[in-house]
Amino acid sequence: MQIEKPPVDHERVVPTAERRGLILIHTGDGKGKSTAAFGLALRAHGRGKAVKIYQFMKVPSARFGEHRMFEKIGLPIEGLGDGFSWKSKDLEHSAQLARDGWARAEASIRGGELFMVVLDEITYPLRYGWIPLEPVLACLRERPAHVHVVLTGRNAPDELIELADTVTEMTLIKHHYKAGVPAQRGIED
């Protein structure tokens, strides 16, 4: 490890634009996309802001750690899917669930009552063609000016990245799965 001196000078960038709702994307092959989005949701909820989380690949009955905690603190989270595609017994049914889920999420975004809407794992139904990209882009462009939207998932489409205000790419450097260590409660779920 290279030792470096702590910075002592900092050039302050003075914002010139008004505050407004942001589009934030967490994408990439690394771990932490949903976790980062949930952190933003918790931060907003902690400030008394209205937040809703939609999970496009989780089943409505999911009881992962985030569901248990969000239920305790009153942060709404809704599973819209039937699991990842390799677990699906009927991909057309999975596609219909995604379309129905998008209709609910779109209504929440356009309704303007929420400070933040999280679209967790939405890139998968977009990439599979289950949800057309253009209506999602239109909704994001036309949303009420104060609504923040956070989108997660691998391989975010270029059009979403172009539209977004903030894009973070999680880069896989090392993962315990590759060493044969299975998923663990409290880390992956």
SENUBA-347195 format. One line per 2 residues: their letters; for each residue x negated, y, z negated of N, C-alpha, C. Coordinates in steps of 0.05 Angstrom, whole numbers, always signed. Each point is the difference from the previous one (the first is absolute). Layout:
N
a> X Y Z X Y Z X Y Z | ...
REM end
This chain:
189
mq> -17 -24 +0 +17 +24 +0 -18 +25 +0 | +7 +18 +16 -14 +26 +2 +12 +19 -20
ie> -16 +11 -17 +9 +21 -20 +2 +26 +15 | +21 +15 -5 +4 +26 +13 +7 +21 -21
kp> -6 +24 +7 +7 +22 -18 +29 +6 +2 | +13 +6 -23 +28 +8 +2 +3 +27 +14
pv> +22 +3 +15 +3 +25 +14 +6 +23 -20 | -12 +23 +5 +4 +23 -17 +14 +23 +15
dh> -1 -1 +26 +13 +19 +17 +23 -13 +14 | +22 +14 +2 +24 -11 +14 +13 +23 +16
er> +2 -4 +26 +13 +19 +16 +30 -4 -2 | +14 +19 -11 +29 -2 -3 +15 +8 +25
vv> +16 -19 +10 +17 +6 +23 +26 +11 -10 | +7 +24 +8 +24 +12 -9 +23 -7 +19
pt> +20 -14 -10 +23 -8 +17 +14 +25 +11 | +8 -1 +25 +14 +22 +12 +29 -6 +8
ae> +6 -26 +0 +28 -8 +7 +17 -3 -25 | +26 -1 +5 +19 -5 -22 +0 -29 -8
rr> +8 -5 -25 +4 -28 -8 +23 -11 +15 | -2 -26 +8 +22 -13 +15 -3 -30 -5
gl> +21 -15 +8 -2 -29 -1 -21 -10 +18 | -14 -20 -9 -22 -12 +15 +7 -28 +9
il> -14 -8 +21 +1 -28 +10 -28 -11 -7 | +0 -21 -17 -25 -13 -8 +0 -29 +8
ih> -22 -9 +12 -2 -28 +9 -24 -13 -14 | +5 -24 -10 -21 -18 -10 -1 -24 +18
tg> -22 -3 +15 -2 -22 +19 -27 -13 -2 | -6 -19 +17 -26 -14 +0 +2 -28 -10
dg> -22 -14 +3 -2 -28 -8 -6 -5 -29 | -7 +21 -14 -8 -3 -28 +24 -1 -19
kg> -6 -8 -25 +21 -2 -20 +5 +28 -12 | +25 +5 -8 +7 +24 -15 +19 +19 +14
ks> +11 -7 +23 +18 +18 +14 +26 +4 -16 | +13 -21 -7 +25 +3 -16 -7 +11 -27
ta> -21 -9 -12 -8 +10 -27 -3 +30 +0 | -13 +11 +21 -4 +29 +2 +27 +14 +3
af> +18 -11 +16 +27 +12 +4 +15 -1 -26 | -2 -22 -15 +14 -2 -25 -11 +21 -20
gl> -26 +5 +1 -12 +20 -17 +12 +28 +5 | +3 +6 +26 +13 +26 +7 +29 +1 -10
al> +14 -23 +3 +28 -1 -9 +1 +4 -31 | -18 -13 -14 -1 +4 -29 -6 +28 -8
ra> -19 +12 +14 -8 +28 -6 +24 +18 +4 | +15 -3 +22 +23 +17 +5 +22 -6 -20
hg> +5 -25 -6 +21 -8 -20 -7 +12 -27 | -26 +0 -7 -9 +11 -25 +5 +30 -2
rg> +2 +13 +22 +6 +29 +1 +30 +5 +2 | +16 -21 -2 +29 +3 +0 +11 +2 +28
ka> -15 -7 +20 +9 +1 +28 +15 -25 +7 | +19 +3 +18 +16 -23 +10 -16 -15 +21
vk> -4 -26 -5 -16 -17 +18 +15 -26 +6 | -3 -11 +23 +11 -26 +7 -21 -15 +16
iy> -4 -25 -7 -19 -18 +14 +15 -21 +15 | -5 -3 +26 +11 -21 +16 -23 -18 +8
qf> +3 -26 -4 -20 -20 +7 +11 -17 +23 | -12 +4 +24 +11 -12 +24 -5 -30 +2
mk> -20 -11 -14 -5 -29 +2 +8 -16 -25 | +7 +14 -22 +7 -14 -24 +30 -6 +0
vp> +7 -22 -13 +29 -7 -2 +13 +17 -22 | +26 +4 +2 +14 +17 -20 -3 -11 -28
sa> -3 -26 -3 -1 -13 -27 -29 -1 -11 | -19 +12 +14 -29 -1 -9 -2 +10 -28
rf> -18 -13 -16 -5 +8 -27 -30 +2 -6 | -14 +13 +19 -29 +4 -4 -4 +20 -22
ge> -25 +4 -8 -6 +18 -22 +11 +28 +4 | -3 +10 +25 +10 +27 +5 +30 +2 -4
hr> +15 -21 +8 +29 +0 -4 +8 +1 -29 | -14 -16 -16 +6 -1 -29 -6 +27 -13
mf> -23 +12 +7 -7 +26 -12 +19 +22 +9 | +4 +2 +26 +17 +21 +11 +28 -2 -11
ek> +10 -24 -5 +27 -4 -12 +0 +12 -28 | -22 -5 -15 -1 +10 -28 +0 +31 -1
ig> -13 +12 +20 -2 +29 -2 +21 +15 +18 | +17 -16 +13 +21 +12 +16 -8 +11 +27
lp> -21 -12 +12 -9 +8 +27 +11 -20 +19 | +19 +8 +18 +13 -20 +17 -18 -11 +22
ie> +0 -26 +2 -15 -15 +21 +18 -21 +12 | +0 -2 +26 +19 -18 +13 -15 -16 +21
gl> +2 -27 -3 -10 -18 +21 +20 -2 +22 | -11 +2 +25 +18 +1 +23 -3 -25 +18
gd> -20 -16 -5 -6 -22 +19 +5 -27 -11 | -13 -20 +13 +2 -27 -9 -28 -13 -2
gf> -20 +16 -6 -27 -9 -2 -16 +4 +25 | -25 -7 -1 -17 +3 +24 +8 -19 +22
sw> -6 +7 +24 +10 -14 +24 -6 -29 +0 | -23 -8 -10 -7 -28 +0 +16 -16 -20
ks> +15 +13 -17 +18 -14 -19 +29 +0 +10 | +5 +16 +20 +28 +3 +10 +9 -26 +14
kd> +25 -7 -5 +12 -22 +14 +16 +9 +25 | +4 +26 +2 +15 +11 +23 -10 +29 +5
le> -17 +3 +20 -12 +26 +5 +20 +21 +9 | +21 -9 +14 +21 +20 +8 +14 +10 -25
hs> +5 -17 -19 +12 +9 -25 -19 +20 -14 | -26 -6 +0 -20 +18 -13 +0 +27 +14
aq> +2 -1 +27 +1 +25 +15 +26 +16 -7 | +22 -14 -3 +25 +14 -6 -2 +13 -28
la> -12 -15 -19 -4 +11 -27 -16 +26 +1 | -21 -1 +17 -17 +24 +3 +15 +23 +11
rd> +16 -5 +20 +17 +22 +13 +20 +11 -21 | +13 -18 -14 +19 +9 -20 -14 +15 -22
gw> -23 -9 -8 -16 +14 -21 -9 +28 +10 | -8 +1 +25 -8 +26 +11 +24 +20 -1
ar> +24 -10 +6 +23 +17 -1 +4 +12 -28 | -4 -16 -21 +2 +10 -27 -22 +20 -7
ae> -24 -7 +8 -23 +18 -5 +3 +26 +15 | +8 -1 +25 +4 +24 +16 +21 +18 -13
as> +22 -12 -10 +21 +16 -13 -12 +14 -25 | -17 -14 -15 -12 +12 -23 -18 +23 +7
ir> -16 -3 +21 -18 +21 +9 +16 +24 +9 | +18 -5 +18 +16 +22 +12 +19 +14 -20
gg> +8 -15 -20 +19 +10 -20 -11 +23 -16 | -26 +1 -4 -13 +23 -13 +3 +0 -30
el> +12 -20 -12 +3 +0 -30 -25 -10 -14 | -18 -13 +15 -24 -11 -13 -24 +17 +6
fm> -18 +1 -20 -25 +14 +3 -19 -17 +17 | +1 -27 -5 -19 -18 +14 +14 -26 +7
vv> -5 -10 +24 +9 -26 +8 -25 -16 +9 | -3 -24 -12 -22 -18 +7 +10 -21 +18
ld> -12 -3 +24 +7 -21 +19 -23 -21 +0 | +1 -17 -20 -21 -20 -5 +1 -22 +21
ei> -23 -5 +12 -3 -21 +20 +17 +4 +25 | +6 +25 +7 +16 +6 +24 -15 -5 +26
ty> -26 +0 -1 -15 -4 +25 +5 -27 +12 | +6 -20 -17 +4 -27 +11 +25 -2 +18
pl> +23 +8 -10 +24 +0 +18 -3 +19 +24 | -16 +21 -3 -5 +17 +24 -17 -15 +20
ry> -21 -12 -9 -18 -15 +18 +13 -25 +13 | +18 -12 -15 +14 -24 +11 +23 +8 +19
gw> +6 +26 +2 +21 +10 +17 +28 -3 -12 | +1 -6 -26 +25 -3 -13 +14 +27 -5
ip> -16 +20 -4 +10 +28 -3 -14 +16 +22 | +16 +13 +17 -13 +17 +21 -15 +23 -13
le> -23 +7 +11 -17 +21 -11 +13 +28 +3 | +11 +6 +23 +10 +27 +6 +20 +10 -21
pv> +20 -16 -8 +18 +11 -21 -13 +5 -26 | -21 -15 -7 -15 +5 -25 -15 +27 +3
la> -13 +4 +23 -14 +25 +4 +20 +24 +0 | +23 -4 +13 +20 +22 +0 +9 +7 -28
cl> +6 -20 -16 +8 +4 -28 -21 +15 -15 | -25 -8 +3 -21 +14 -15 -3 +29 +9
re> +3 +5 +26 -2 +27 +10 +23 +17 -9 | +24 -12 -2 +25 +15 -5 +8 +0 -30
rp> -15 -13 -17 +7 -2 -28 +1 +28 -13 | +16 +2 -22 +0 +26 -14 -29 +7 -8
ah> -6 +26 +0 -27 +10 -3 -13 -8 -26 | +15 -6 -21 -11 -5 -26 -5 -30 -5
vh> +8 -17 +18 -1 -29 -5 -28 -11 +8 | -13 -14 -19 -25 -13 +4 +6 -29 +8
vv> -14 -11 +20 +3 -28 +7 -27 -14 +1 | -2 -23 -14 -24 -15 -1 +5 -26 +14
lt> -18 -7 +19 +3 -24 +16 -25 -18 -5 | +5 -26 -2 -23 -18 -4 +1 -23 +20
gr> -23 -14 +2 -2 -24 +16 -24 +1 +19 | -9 -23 +8 -23 -2 +18 +7 +11 +28
na> -20 +8 +14 +3 +8 +28 +22 +21 +5 | +0 +21 -14 +20 +21 +4 -3 +10 +29
pd> +23 +2 +14 -1 +9 +28 -12 +28 +2 | -15 +4 +22 -13 +25 +5 +19 +23 -1
el> +24 -3 +9 +20 +22 +0 +7 +8 -28 | +1 -19 -19 +5 +7 -28 -24 +15 -11
ie> -24 -10 +6 -24 +13 -10 -2 +29 +10 | +7 +4 +25 -1 +27 +11 +20 +19 -14
la> +23 -10 -7 +21 +16 -13 -6 +5 -30 | -15 -17 -13 -4 +1 -29 -17 +24 -8
dt> +4 +8 -24 -17 +21 -12 -25 -11 -13 | +3 -24 -13 -22 -13 -13 +0 -29 +7
vt> -23 -10 +9 -2 -29 +7 -25 -11 -14 | +4 -21 -16 -22 -13 -13 -2 -29 +11
em> -24 -7 +8 -4 -27 +10 -15 -16 -21 | +13 -21 -10 -13 -18 -19 -17 -19 +15
tl> -26 +0 -5 -19 -17 +15 -8 -24 -17 | +4 -23 +12 -8 -25 -14 -31 -2 +1
ik> -11 -2 -24 -29 -5 -2 -4 -28 -10 | +16 -8 -20 -3 -26 -12 +27 -7 -12
hh> +9 -25 +2 +26 -8 -11 -3 -28 -13 | +12 -2 -24 -2 -25 -15 +12 -24 +15
yk> +19 +4 +17 +12 -22 +16 -21 -15 +15 | -19 +15 +12 -21 -12 +16 -19 -18 -16
ag> +0 +4 -26 -16 -16 -18 +16 -23 -11 | +25 -3 +9 +18 -21 -9 +15 +6 -25
vp> -1 +24 -10 +15 +8 -25 +28 +7 +8 | +20 -14 -11 +28 +5 +8 +11 +26 -11
aq> +24 +8 +11 +14 +24 -10 +5 -3 -30 | +0 +23 -14 +4 -1 -29 +21 +20 -8
rg> +17 -9 -18 +21 +18 -11 -12 +24 -13 | +11 +23 +6 -10 +25 -10 -21 +13 +18
ie> -9 -15 +20 -19 +11 +20 +14 +1 +27 | +10 -22 +9 +14 -1 +26 +31 +2 -3
d> +10 -5 -23 +30 +1 -3 +9 +11 -26
REM end
